[in-house]
Amino acid sequence: SAGDARLKQISRKLSGRPLLLEVFARHASQPGASLDRSLDLVLKAAADELGEFLYADAWERLPPDHRDVFFVINELGGQVDSQTVAWACTEAEVPQSVWTDKAFEEARFGSIQSYGATFDLQLELGTQNFLQRRLQDLPAEAQERVRGIAKRLRRREQQLLAGAATERVDDRIAQAFRTSPAKAAWLAAKAGNIDDALLWYDEAVKADAENAALWERYARYVRMKTGNAARAMACALKACQLAPGDPDATFTAGWIAASQGEVAEADRLLAQALAAGKPAHLCALQRAKARIERAAQRGDLPAGEVAEARALLAKAREGAGKGPQAQKHLNECDRVNFKLGRLTARRRRG
């Protein structure tokens, strides 16, 4: 007879936990009991021995690696963002989606405030006290390992965010790095920290999802540093979708296709980049590389394709101009030509 609104309010105060709701129902059904009095009794019990039982019951169902994530988050103060959760899961070798959707959801040790692609996570005070006691029960070596992970994550976040807030990004496409996570990705990449850079790039595209330039830089970095062409192409195509006429986005997509020997796709994308204003000598070099890469995969380069690749390389050299960037381009032409020479020599021997 209390009404749905009142019952929902009580359920929220009890965190929707079935066992607490059952205990509350038993109290409230006794003669002379009131809802408010029953709620007070259950909340008090939850803070004392019943609360310990509930935490322990959920804790025992968690695998050790899932427990480690809880320990690390608690060592970081119990309130973290989605990036820190991702780092903690990586350290524990647990997929983040599995931990948040299964371990955290089933244990009900706290709450998540979602902001779309990102979220903040808060552990309950009772949970924090429980985790602290459980950590102290572990061997000294295990405690130090958890605290070492927390220390690394805290230092990583502080250093990257501090740098992102103060250092100027020196990149040709500066508009890609207009948010703090994107700046942190650039700084990590500059320092040679590939894992950190990839994590921050992933966070950056969540925070600035409509930034085509950011997706293009992400695509290029993934292809160069991980070799994951599928992931890189997905990022590049996202950039093309957001900015269909952007020469850098289509060129990067063409460059990735060329690196895989996908001649038709590389030609299509590079033609779009050329029409959008990308220099012809850059597009010609990538088209040549596409043909040579395909030949390398097949172990042969037909005579007609040899002539085509050489013509493209000649065109790539013609418009190079002068200066450091031009010399870098010419050096790349030399490397591609050397690979072409090896392929043609192999064909003659065959």
Salt bridges, closest charged atoms under 4 A:
GLU22 OE2 - ARG26 NH1 3.29
ASP36 OD1 - ARG6 NH2 2.25
ASP48 OD2 - LYS44 NZ 3.37
GLU52 OE1 - ARG133 NH2 2.45
ASP57 OD2 - ARG61 NH1 2.76
GLU60 OE1 - ARG67 NH2 3.91
GLU60 OE2 - ARG134 NH1 3.34
ASP65 OD1 - HIS66 ND1 2.94
ASP68 OD2 - ARG145 NH1 3.27
GLU75 OE1 - ARG147 NE 3.66
GLU91 OE1 - ARG152 NH2 2.99
GLU91 OE2 - ARG156 NH2 3.92
GLU106 OE2 - LYS102 NZ 3.45
GLU124 OE1 - ARG17 NH2 3.29
GLU167 OE2 - LYS190 NZ 3.16
ASP171 OD1 - ARG217 NH1 3.50
ASP196 OD1 - ARG156 NE 3.14
ASP202 OD2 - LYS206 NZ 3.70
ASP208 OD2 - ARG178 NE 2.82
GLU216 OE1 - ARG217 NE 2.68
GLU216 OE2 - ARG220 NE 3.63
ASP248 OD1 - ARG172 NH2 3.13
ASP248 OD1 - LYS278 NZ 2.66
GLU265 OE2 - ARG268 NH2 2.75
ASP267 OD1 - ARG287 NE 2.97
ASP267 OD2 - ARG291 NH2 2.56
GLU293 OE1 - LYS339 NZ 3.24
GLU305 OE2 - ARG294 NH2 3.04
GLU305 OE1 - ARG298 NH2 3.13
GLU308 OE1 - ARG291 NE 3.16
GLU332 OE2 - LYS289 NZ 3.18
GLU332 OE1 - ARG335 NH2 2.56
ASP334 OD1 - ARG317 NH2 2.20
